[in-house]
Amino acid sequence: MNKQNLFNYSNYDQDEFLNTYWHKKPLLLRSAVSLQDLQVLPNKKQLQQLSCYEDIQSRIVFKQSESEYQVEYGPFEEQDWQGLTSECWNLLVSDIDKWHAQSRKILHYFNFIRNWIFDDIMLSCGSINGTVGPHTDHYDVFLIQVSGSRKWSFSQDKIYDPKLIPKQALKLMAQFKADESHELHPGDVLYLPPEVAHYGIATSDDCVTCSIGMRTPSHSELITSYVDHIAQKLSANLRFEEPLFSKSPKKGEITVQDIENFKNILKKQLCHSYKIEDWLGQYLSEYRSLFYEFNQQQEIDLLKDRPALYLSPFSKCCYIVKEENCKLFVNGTQFNTTLRLAECICNTKSLSRDFLLQCEVSEYQVVQELFAQGAFLLSNTSSTTAL
């Protein structure tokens, strides 16, 4: 699987995809994932079992008409699945990569995309005609057909702020017009960029679809976080100053000078870098992360023989190159270390025993701290896999 990529059996390659399609327009790839590699993903029965766990995010969408949908949220119980045979339903289970260890192997197919924008693996299954309705998303998604079949209809152009069906729990489009429709079979992959309208309908009872979501933060999220970051560093002694008045001001008036004074505060404080790269690395390495109790303190004595380690599925990491060294960010914490260590952690998400035996003292100290925080786990440790 390490040698596989989405373009092995197509007329496209990675560079063409990134230049022409990535973030821009949809692309259908037939037989892009081998049937054998699809076996690492849960089947319909396993998805139903996963939805019964309290810590796993799951929901069922019931379609009652083209304009009426209902949503129920998990955890569910096993008997819930026995009475759905006559209904039109679609189960969605999020964060599969964190709860079903084998599923993470499918991500090798997407190693040409930076992993810090990876959001999660979500799987869905349901009845024939099961669907979540026509909608748009704010993120890139690769839709892999795992078993059975699903018909996807989608637009070619991006649709911003579509008119929505009123009084529905889901943000579904009131008016949907497809430019293309294709039925996907096991191994087929449909790439959809953000804001492209799409509508998927299961066409077989054994339909299981895998969604690989890639999400970047919105401008609103970035600005809010950065302003909060700056505000925490400012002294309470810095205050808004009134202008010097030559005569008594009108009691209720905000003056032109007041507005200018406020603008000057923004210019002075927001234009100051405040180590913006440090903030960005910390923010991106914890953006939408699912921090679970599994990330807990571990005794570094367990590392005395330098056993192989792997990155916890609940951890997120990235780095910024700084001359010969770099800044490594893991779950919002910054480490100053070597580029060699940062690349190994972020690109392979594992550390072999041979690598650890060759580590410099400063590198190994970073590894110890990450292990103590629960960001790294022993390779022979049982994972959080629910199944």
N, C-alpha and C positions, 0 to 999 in steps of 0.2 A: 504493500500500500504506500510505502514511502516514495516509491517511484511514480505513483499515479498522479495525474492531474486532470482537470476537467477537459483538457483539449487533446488528449491522446488520440481520440477517435473522431475528431472533427476537422473541419477546414480552417479553424481559427487557432491562434496561439495566444499566449498570455499577454504579450506586448500589444497585439491588435485589440484584444479585449479591453485592456486598460486605456488604450488611446481612443477607442471608438465607442465602447459601450459602457464602461464603468462610470456610474453616476449619471449616465446620459440616456440610454435607451435599452429596451428589453432584448434578450437574446435567448433562443431556445437551442439547447444542446441535446441531441438524441444519444442515448446509450453512453452518457458521459461517465457514469459510475458503474463499476462492475457489479454484477449480481451477487458475487461472493462477498464483496466489501459491504454491501447493504446489510449483511447478516449481523453487523456490529450494532445495528439500531434495534430498539425494542419493537416487537410486533403488537398487534391490536390488543391481545390479551394482557401483555405486559404493561401497555399504556394504561389500561383500565386498573391494573394493580397499583401502578405508580400513583394514580390519581386518588388513591385511598390513604396515602401518607399525609400526615398533618403539615409537614414542612414543605411539601411540594406544591407549587402553584398550578392549579388546574381549573378548568371551567368547561361547561357544556353549553353549546349554543343550539337552541331549538328554533327551527324555522317553521312558522305557522302560516305565513303567506309572504308574498314579495315585499310587503311593507310592515310585517310584524315578526319580530324575533324576541326570544326570551333567553336570558343567561342565568345559569346556576353555577355557583362557585364551590370548589372542593374545600376540604377533603370529602370524598364520597365513600360509600360503603358497597361491599361486594353485591349486596342484593339490589342496589340501585340499577345495576346493569341488566337485571333480568326482565325488567318491564319496559324496555325501550324498543322492542322489536317492531312496533307499529308506528313509531314516531320518526320524524326527520330530525336527526341530531348530529352534532359534530363535537367531539372531545378534543381539547387542546391542552397539552402538558408542557410547561415551560422548564427551562434549565435542565434539560435532559443530560447535558454534558457534565453536570455536577452530581447527578444521582445515578447514572448508568455508565460506569467507567468505560466500558468498551466503546460507547458511542463517540468518544473523543477521537478515535482513530479516523473517523470520517473527515476530520478537519484537515488531514494531510492533503486532501484534494484542493484545499484553499490556501496553500502555503505561499501563494504569490500576493496575498493581501496582508497588510500589516495587522498583527494580531491584537493590538491594543484597541482596535475599533470593533473587535468581535463582541457581540452581545450575548447570544446564547443559541443553543440548539432547541428548537421547539418541534414537537411532533403532534400530528392530529390524525384522528380516525373517526369513523362514524358509520351511519347508515347510507344506503344509496340515496343520492340527492342531498346528503349532509353538506352543510356549507356555513360560513360565517357571514355571507352576504357580500355585496359589492362595496369596496372601500379603497382608500389610499393609505399608505404608511409613510412615516417620516424617515425611513431607513432603507438601506439596500438589503435585498433578500434573495437567497438562492433556494428555490423550491425543488427538492429532490423527491421523485416518486419512489417510494420504498416497496410497496406492494399494491396490487390492484391497479385502479386507474382513477384519474381525476381530470375533468375538463377545466381548463383555464381560459378565460376570456379576459383580454386586457387592452388598454389604450396604448398608443405609441407616444403620445404627447403627455407631458406632466400636467396634472390638474391640481391647482392650488385652491384651497378653501371651497371645496365642492358643496353644493346644496345637500343637506342631510335629511334623512327621514325623521320627522319630529317624534318626540316622546318615545325614543328607543334607548335602551341601555348601551347599544353599540352605535358607533359613529358610521352609519351606513349611508351610501349615496342614494339620494332620491331619484336621480336620473343617471343611468349608466349606459354608455354606448361603447361597445367593443370594436376595436380596429382589427383584432385577430383573435382566433380561438383555436386551441390545440388540446388534444387529449394526451396526457402524459402516462407512460407506462414505466414499470420498474427500470431504474437507471437513468431515465430522462431527467434533465435539469432545466428549469426555467429561471433565468435571472431577471429581476425587476428592480429598477432604480427607484429612489424615493419619489413619491407623489404620482407614480403611475397607477391609474385605477385598475383594479383586477377583481375577478370574481371566480372562485374555484368551487366546483360542484363534484362530489364523489359520484363516479359512474359504476362503481362495484362495491359490494358489501365488505370486501377485504381491503378497502382503500386505506393506506397509511402514507401520509405525506410528511416529509421532513423539511423544516424551515431553518436555514442558516442565516441568522440576522446579523448585519453589520451596521452599527449605529454610531454616529458622531454627535457631539453635543450641539444644541441650538445656540444661536447668538445670545438669546435670553439667559440660558443656563450659564454660559461662559461669563457673561458680564456680571450676572448676579454673584457668582462665585468669586470673581476677581475683586469686585467692590467689597464684598465681605472680608476677603483676604487683606485688602488694604486697610479697611476700617479697624480691624483687630490690632493693627500695628500703630495706629495713630494715638497720640497722647490725648487724654481728656482735657488737657490744658489748652489745646488748640480750639478756639471758639470762633463762631461767626461774629464779625465786628460790625457795629453800626457805623455809618458814615459820620464824618464831622459836620454837624449842622451849624449853619450861620444864623438860623432862626428856628424857633420851635417848630417841630414837624407836626403834620396832621396825624392824629392819633391812630387811625386805622390804615394808613397808607403804607404800601410796600413801594419804595422808591426805585427809580432807575438805577441809582447807585447800589441799592441793596441787591438788585439782580446782577449787576456787574461784579459785586463782591462774591456772590455765590458762584458765578462763572469762573472767577479767578481761583476759588478753592478747588473746583473740579479740574481746571487746567493744571494747577500745581500738583495735586495729589494723584490724579489718574494718569498723568503723563510721566510720572516718576516710575521707573521700571519696577522697583521693589522686588528685584530678583524674579522677574516675570517667568523666567524659564523654570525656576524651582516650583513656583505655584502651578504652572501648567503641567509639569510632570507629575506632581502630587495629585492634581485634580483628575487627570486622565487615567491614572493608575487606580483610582477608586470610583470612577464614573460608572454608575449603575451596577456596581459590584454587589454581589449578594454575600454579605458578611454573615457567616453562620458560626455557630458555636464550635464547629469543627476546627476553626482557626483559633487554637488555644495554646497556652503555654506548654512547652515540652522541655524536658531536661536535656541539656546539651551533652550530658555524660553518655547518652545513647549514640553519640557520634565518635566515641573514642577510637573505634576501628575504621572510621571514615567510610561508612557504608554508602551505597548509591542512594541518591535522593531524587524525588520528583516534586514538581510544583503542585501544591494543592489546587484542585479544580475550582476552589473558591477564591483563589488569588489572581491578581491582575498585575502585569508589569510592563515597563517600557524604560527607555533610557535616552539620554542626550549626550552626544559626544562632546567632550571638552579637551581639545588638544590631544595629548597622549592618553588621558584618562577619560572618565565619563561619570555622569550622574545617573545612578540606577534608582528607579522608583518602583516600589512594590507596595500595593495596597495603601497608597498615600504617604508612605514613609520614604525618605530620601537617603541614599547611601552613596558616598564617594568611593569609587572603586575602579578597577581596570576595565577596559573595553572588552577584554577576553572573557571575563566573568559575566559581564552584563549581557553580551551576545549569547553566551551559553545558556544563561537563565531564560532570557526572553525568546530566543529562537528555538531551543530544543526543549525547554521547560523540564529539564532533568540534568542531574550532575552525576556522572559516572564515578566509581571509586577511583579509577586511574586519574581522572581529572582532579579529584579532591586531594589525592596524594601528591600531586604536583603543584597545588595551590601555594601562593605566597601567603605569608602570615596575615597580611592585611586582608587578602581575599577570603581566607578561611574565617576570619573574624566576622565578616559580613554574612557568610554562610551560616555560622553559628547563631547569629542574631536572627536571621530569617527562620531558621529551624526552631529557635526558642519561641518565636511568635506564632508558629504554626503555619507559616507560609510555605515551608518545605516539609515533606513527609518522607519517612523511610520507605524504600521501594517494597519491602516485605510487609508494610503495614496494611491492614485491611482498610479499604477506602470507604467513603460514605455511600457506596452503591446501595440503593434500596432493593435492587433485584439481584 
